[in-house]
């Protein structure tokens, strides 16, 4: 059954990006960068399999802008690694990666979720980030799973993993394992 999944790396203290909205802290962890030879031993090792089961991608404008800038995608659109259509929630004008199926949207997540589900069919819907966008899917009852990979890093501040109060009665642990330097924790989000 297709699910809406938030899958991301995080610092141990619960931040997905540092105060500058950067992921450089993650790339310094063994196995935390796709070009790192140890990537197969980190959470990225299973990422290709996860991505193969994804039919639609969703992210916020800050996440998209960081990927766009970090990978220099306007100059090198071939570095856009997703074949799936991607919805980007934004309130500002953003350039599209040439040749990529990117849909800029705003407003209520429920309407976009319905469109994503229709396009994804039997495949999963992946919410890349940020945490506030994921929180909106949670608030709307549209988040099925949370898979986080805490890295051995404390940032002390930055973009929060999921800025919502979600107590244990709403989460069921499905999996916990060590993968290289990372822990991988997978939770089912229980209906309210």
C-alpha positions in Angstrom: 0.0 0.0 0.0 1.3 3.4 -1.0 2.3 5.7 1.9 3.3 9.3 2.5 6.8 9.1 4.1 9.1 11.7 5.7 12.6 10.2 5.2 15.5 12.3 6.2 18.8 12.5 8.0 19.0 14.5 11.2 21.4 15.6 13.9 21.1 13.8 17.2 19.6 16.9 18.7 16.9 17.1 16.0 18.0 19.5 13.3 17.8 18.7 9.5 19.9 21.7 8.5 22.2 24.0 10.4 21.5 27.7 11.1 22.6 28.6 7.5 20.2 26.0 6.1 23.2 23.9 5.0 23.7 20.1 5.0 27.5 20.4 5.0 27.5 18.9 8.6 25.9 15.7 7.2 28.5 15.4 4.4 31.3 15.3 7.0 29.9 12.1 8.6 31.4 8.9 7.2 28.7 7.5 4.9 26.7 10.8 4.8 27.6 11.9 1.3 26.7 10.0 -1.9 30.2 10.3 -3.2 31.7 8.9 0.0 33.0 5.3 -0.5 31.4 4.4 2.9 27.9 5.6 1.7 26.8 2.0 1.1 27.3 1.4 4.8 25.3 4.5 5.8 21.6 5.3 5.3 22.4 6.1 1.7 23.1 2.5 1.1 19.4 1.7 1.2 18.4 4.9 -0.4 18.3 3.7 -4.0 15.9 1.0 -3.0 13.7 3.5 -1.1 13.7 5.9 -4.1 12.8 3.1 -6.5 9.5 2.7 -4.5 8.7 6.5 -4.7 6.3 7.8 -7.3 6.1 11.5 -6.1 8.4 13.9 -4.2 7.5 16.9 -2.2 9.7 19.6 -0.6 9.6 23.1 0.7 11.2 26.1 -1.0 14.2 26.3 1.3 15.1 22.6 0.7 14.7 23.1 -3.1 16.8 26.3 -3.1 19.6 24.5 -1.2 19.6 21.6 -3.6 19.5 24.0 -6.5 22.4 26.0 -5.2 24.5 23.2 -3.8 24.4 21.1 -6.9 24.5 24.1 -9.3 21.5 22.7 -11.1 20.8 25.6 -13.4 24.3 25.1 -14.9 24.2 21.3 -14.5 20.6 20.1 -14.8 21.9 16.5 -15.3 22.7 16.5 -11.5 19.0 16.5 -10.7 18.8 12.9 -9.4 15.0 12.4 -9.4 12.9 10.9 -12.2 9.8 11.3 -10.2 7.7 14.5 -10.4 8.5 16.9 -7.6 6.1 19.4 -5.9 7.8 22.4 -4.4 5.8 24.4 -1.9 6.7 28.1 -2.2 5.5 31.6 -1.9 8.2 33.1 -4.1 9.4 32.7 -7.7 12.0 29.9 -8.1 13.7 28.8 -11.2 12.9 25.3 -12.5 15.7 22.8 -13.2 15.7 22.4 -17.0 14.2 19.1 -18.1 12.9 18.2 -14.6 9.3 17.6 -13.7 9.0 20.2 -11.0 5.6 21.7 -10.0 5.6 24.9 -7.9 2.6 25.0 -5.6 1.3 26.8 -2.5 -1.7 26.6 -0.2 -3.3 23.6 1.5 -1.3 20.4 1.5 -4.4 18.2 1.1 -5.1 19.2 -2.5 -1.4 18.7 -3.5 -1.4 15.4 -1.6 -4.3 14.2 -3.7 -2.5 15.1 -6.9 0.7 13.4 -5.7 -1.3 10.2 -4.8 -2.9 10.2 -8.2 0.4 10.6 -10.0 2.3 8.1 -7.7 -0.3 5.4 -8.1 0.9 2.3 -6.1 4.3 4.0 -5.2 5.1 6.0 -2.1 5.0 9.8 -1.7 8.2 11.1 -0.2 8.3 14.4 1.7 11.9 15.5 1.6 11.6 18.4 4.0 11.5 20.8 5.6 10.1 20.1 9.0 7.3 22.7 8.9 6.0 21.3 5.6 6.0 17.8 7.1 4.2 19.2 10.1 1.4 20.5 7.8 1.0 17.0 6.3 0.8 15.6 9.9 -1.7 18.2 10.9 -3.9 17.2 7.9 -3.7 13.5 8.8 -1.7 12.7 5.6 1.6 11.5 7.1 1.9 7.7 7.3 5.5 7.1 8.3 8.6 8.9 9.6 12.0 7.5 8.9 14.9 9.4 10.4 18.6 8.7 10.3 20.3 10.5 13.2 23.9 11.2 12.5 26.6 11.5 15.2 26.4 15.3 15.2 25.0 17.9 17.6 24.2 21.2 15.8 22.7 23.2 18.8 20.3 24.9 16.4 19.0 25.2 12.9 16.0 23.9 11.0 14.0 21.5 13.3 13.3 18.0 12.3 9.5 18.3 12.8 8.4 21.4 14.7 5.2 19.8 16.2 4.3 18.3 19.5 3.7 14.6 18.6 3.5 12.3 21.6 4.1 8.5 21.8 0.4 7.7 21.5 0.6 8.8 17.8 3.8 6.9 16.9 4.6 3.2 16.7 8.2 2.1 16.3 8.5 -0.2 13.3 12.3 -0.5 13.0 15.5 0.6 14.8 18.9 -0.4 13.5 22.5 0.8 13.3 23.7 1.5 9.8 27.3 2.6 9.8 27.7 5.7 11.8 23.9 6.3 11.7 20.9 5.0 13.6 17.8 4.4 11.4 14.4 4.8 13.1 11.2 4.1 11.3 7.8 5.0 12.9 4.2 4.5 11.8 2.1 7.6 12.4 -1.2 6.4 14.1 -4.4 8.1 13.1 -5.7 10.7 15.6 
